[in-house]
Amino acid sequence: MASDVQVKSEIAAASPRVGVVAIGRNEGERLRACLVSARRDCSSVVYVDSGSSDESVALARSLGCHVVELDLATPFTAARARNEGFAFLKQIDSDVQFVQFVDGDCEIVVGWIAKATAELAARSRAAIVCGRRRERFPDASVYNRLCDMEWNTPIGQAKACGGDALVRVSAFEEVGGYDGSVIAGEEPEMCVRLRERGWTIHRIDAEMTLHDAAMTRASQWWRRNVRGGHAYAQGFAMHGAPPENCYRRQLRSIAFWGFAPLIATAVMIVALLIARPMWVWVGFFPMLGYAALAAKSGFWRFRRGDRAKDAAMYGVAVTLAKFPQAVGVRKFRRAQKRGIRNTIIEYKGPAHPRSVQGQQS
């Protein structure tokens, strides 16, 4: 009869090998929660630091994690950080089969790694499995609440994932990982290339991570949406041709709603110049469209189960976001025209004053 030690050894040998790559920059106690949760489930944990000025590197080493410090001479991107972290993970564990990518401001929920691993193991052509990312402090600000709602995406086969996801190593290597030139939206971009090669992406009904957005100011929300507009524009430039048509619909919407006030103002000015003041009112017509867009977006969220108050807030936010997104689109296109690359667009603030250390999901 086999001993308990032998049985455990055989189970371990049969289980897929999973490693973790966490990335971060000045995350403070958020990083502690992230790495403790990663070490709880996996022995091979790599932390990639993008020029932190706090004690992030020392903290990671004290928790028994391998550390990669990015060269300051090359511009930072999350894509570059994840790629370098993966390369190091392969050096220390050449047999790793799955890798959990996680942002340093997120804590991995207990049981997620096991559930996601089982899902990938059961689907031979599944490249990525993701779950429900939740905001740790959704009531701390309206911006945090919006993040939590944004991450509540439909269950089932998906087109893309976010920064937190369990990825099949063979699929990741087949497409060459993330594109280091993409400063935002690098995950959907890689997913396009994966789907082109016949791989699939899945969101399962399981809690995945707890995130601390720490967004308390409108300026942070603005910058986050500028980054989103930049991601749309860059993604379209790379994969906007048929049949993918990546972000074509989003860019059309941004172009219309983001610049409608300019059109409305022009109409009013022209009406006054040609001495037709009675037509000035036409300039206000586009403004009615914003109310309709907010109502439509809010009703869509309400039908998905959100509270009426939250759904209305979401509708207004989606509508107002067209303006910073238009700024992001213009930012990318100006850089593209000049043949230069923009640097990362940061919006994060310091960790929420409530300690995350020791909290359980």
C-alpha positions, 0 to 999 in steps of 0.5 A: 500500500502506497504511503501518504508521502508517495500519494502526494508526490504522485498527485503533485507530479500529475498536476500542471505546473503553475507560476506567477508573474506579478508586476508593479511600481510603488504599490506599497501594502497592495504589493504585500497582499498580492505577493502573499496571495501568490506565494500561498498557491505557487512556489515560483513567484516572480515580481517585476519592478518598474522603477519603484521608489518605495521598498517594493523590491526589498519587500518582494525579496523578504517574502521569498519572491524572485525579483526582476528590476527593469532597466531604466534606460528602456521605457516602462510598459506593463507588456514589457514587464510581463514579458521579462517576468515570464522569461525569468520564470522560464529560467527558474522553471523550464517545465512551467505549463501555466502562468498567472499574470497579476497586477501588483495592486491585486490580491489573488482570491483563495481557490482561484488558481486551482479553478482556473488551472482545471479549466485550462486543463479541460480545454486543450485550445483554451489559451487564457482563463480569467474570472471576476476581478472585484474592487476592494473598496467599491464604496470609497469613491464613485470612480472605484464603483465604476471600475467594479462595474466595468470588470463585471463582464459576461461569463463564457468565451470572450474576445479578450482578458484583462491584466489578471489572467491564467495563461497557457505557456505554449500559447503565450510562446506561440504568439511571442507574448505581449507586444512591448510597444503597446502602452495600454490595452496590451492584453486585448492586443495579444488576445487578437493574435491568439484568436487568429491562431485558433486559441480561445479565451474564457471568463469563468464564473469564479472570483479571481482577484481583489483590486485597489484602484485608489481613485478618489479624484476626477483627474485620475478618472480623466487620465484613465480614460485618456489611456483607454482612448489611446488603447483603442487607437493603437489597437485599431492601428494594429488590428483594425482591418477586417475581419477583426475590425478591432475597436472600429465601433469604439473609435466611431463612437468617440469620434462622434460624441467626443467632438459633437460639441465642436460641431454644435458650436460651429453650427451656432457660429455659422447661424449667427454669421449668416444672420440666421439666429433662428437656426442657432437652436440647431446647435443644441440638438447634439446635446440632447443626444448625450442624454439619450446615450446616457439613458441607453447605457444606463438601461443596459446596465440596469437590465444586467442586474445593476441597481438603478442608481449605479446603472444611471451613474454608469450611463453618465460616466460612459457618456462623459468618458468620450471626451478624455477618450478623444484626447487619448485617440488624438494623443496616439495619432499625433505620436504616430504621425511624428514617428514617436512612442508615447510613454505610459499614462499613469492614473493610480494614487497611493493605497487606500488608507484602510490596510489591505494586509491580512484581509481575506477575499 
